[in-house]
Amino acid sequence: MRAESPEELEKRISILKQRHKKLEVLLQFKARAVIEYKEKMPLMKREVERLEEEIEELRRRREALERAVKDKMKKLKVVENQFKSIAFRKDELIQQKENLMEEISSLERSIEEVEREIEELRNQLSQRISDPQEILRRFREF
């Protein structure tokens, strides 16, 4: 190895001094950071505990809401089934009503026919009763 000149040595010493100063600044910064970390650590631990408690409370609320939703879904299912049953029964009743209406119409037509026959029979009876000879004949038959 060759020997360094005094200028080179001075330059190297200057560089080493600058590095040493930078290292001292970094060490001071690190020391302050460690002190700050140690001071803030209890506060951060309390904050973490508070957040964990809050998370647990939120978890309990979520579970309660999930149970409530399940209960409501069961009730909704019951209501939907009741609705379907009522709708089906309504359709049955509508069909029964239509059948009864048809039956009523048919009976009304039958009643009208019977009333016409009764009217015809009355007219015939009235014509026979108005004939005196017919009355005598019937009386003798009786």
C-alpha positions in Angstrom: 0.0 0.0 0.0 1.2 3.4 -0.7 1.4 6.1 1.9 -1.2 8.8 1.9 -0.2 12.4 1.5 -1.1 14.9 4.3 -3.8 16.5 2.1 -5.4 13.1 1.5 -5.3 12.3 5.2 -6.8 15.7 6.1 -9.5 15.1 3.5 -10.2 11.7 4.9 -10.2 13.0 8.4 -12.7 15.7 7.4 -15.0 13.1 5.8 -14.8 11.0 8.9 -15.6 14.0 11.1 -18.6 14.8 8.9 -19.8 11.2 9.2 -19.2 11.2 12.9 -21.4 14.4 13.2 -24.1 12.8 11.1 -23.9 9.7 13.3 -24.2 11.8 16.5 -27.2 13.6 15.1 -28.8 10.2 14.2 -28.0 8.8 17.6 -29.6 11.9 19.2 -32.6 11.5 17.0 -32.8 7.8 17.9 -32.5 8.6 21.6 -35.3 11.2 21.4 -37.4 8.7 19.5 -36.9 6.0 22.1 -37.7 8.5 24.9 -40.8 9.6 23.0 -41.8 5.9 22.4 -41.4 5.1 26.1 -43.5 8.1 27.1 -46.2 7.4 24.6 -46.2 3.6 25.1 -48.6 3.6 28.1 -51.0 6.0 26.3 -50.9 3.8 23.2 -51.5 0.6 25.3 -54.5 2.3 26.9 -55.7 3.4 23.5 -55.3 -0.2 22.2 -57.2 -1.6 25.2 -60.0 1.0 24.6 -60.2 0.1 20.9 -60.2 -3.6 21.7 -63.1 -3.0 24.2 -64.9 -1.0 21.5 -64.4 -3.8 19.0 -65.8 -6.3 21.4 -68.8 -4.1 22.1 -69.4 -3.7 18.3 -69.0 -7.5 17.9 -71.7 -8.1 20.6 -74.0 -5.5 19.0 -73.4 -7.2 15.6 -74.3 -10.6 17.0 -77.4 -9.2 18.6 -78.4 -7.5 15.3 -77.8 -10.8 13.5 -80.1 -12.6 15.9 -82.7 -10.0 15.5 -82.5 -10.2 11.7 -82.8 -14.0 11.9 -85.9 -13.7 14.1 -87.4 -11.1 11.7 -86.6 -13.3 8.7 -88.4 -16.3 10.5 -91.4 -14.0 11.1 -91.3 -12.8 7.6 -91.2 -16.3 6.3 -94.3 -17.1 8.5 -96.1 -14.0 7.2 -95.2 -14.9 3.6 -96.6 -18.4 4.1 -99.7 -17.0 5.6 -100.0 -14.6 2.7 -99.7 -17.4 0.2 -102.2 -19.5 2.1 -104.7 -16.5 2.2 -104.1 -15.8 -1.5 -104.8 -19.5 -2.3 -107.9 -19.5 -0.2 -109.0 -16.2 -1.8 -108.7 -17.9 -5.3 -110.7 -20.9 -4.0 -113.4 -18.6 -2.7 -113.5 -16.6 -5.9 -114.0 -19.9 -7.8 -116.7 -21.0 -5.4 -118.4 -17.7 -5.8 -118.4 -18.0 -9.6 -119.8 -21.5 -9.3 -122.5 -20.3 -6.9 -123.3 -17.4 -9.3 -123.7 -19.9 -12.1 -125.9 -22.1 -9.9 -128.0 -19.1 -8.9 -128.4 -18.1 -12.5 -129.5 -21.7 -13.4 -131.9 -21.8 -10.4 -133.4 -18.4 -11.4 -134.0 -19.7 -14.9 -135.6 -22.8 -13.5 -137.8 -20.6 -11.2 -138.8 -18.5 -14.1 -139.8 -21.6 -16.1 -141.8 -23.0 -13.1 -143.5 -19.6 -12.6 -144.4 -19.6 -16.3 -145.8 -23.1 -16.0 -147.8 -22.1 -12.9 -149.1 -19.1 -14.7 -150.1 -21.3 -17.6 -151.8 -23.8 -15.3 -153.7 -21.0 -13.5 -154.8 -19.7 -16.8 -156.0 -23.1 -17.8 -157.7 -23.6 -14.5 -159.3 -20.2 -14.7 -160.6 -21.0 -18.1 -162.0 -24.3 -17.0 -163.6 -22.9 -13.9 -165.3 -20.1 -15.9 -167.1 -22.8 -17.9 -170.2 -23.8 -15.8 -170.5 -27.1 -17.4 -167.0 -27.9 -16.5 -167.7 -27.0 -12.9 -170.7 -29.4 -12.8 -168.7 -32.2 -14.4 -165.9 -31.8 -11.8 -168.4 -31.6 -9.0 -169.9 -34.9 -10.1 -166.4 -36.5 -10.4 -165.7 -35.4 -6.9 
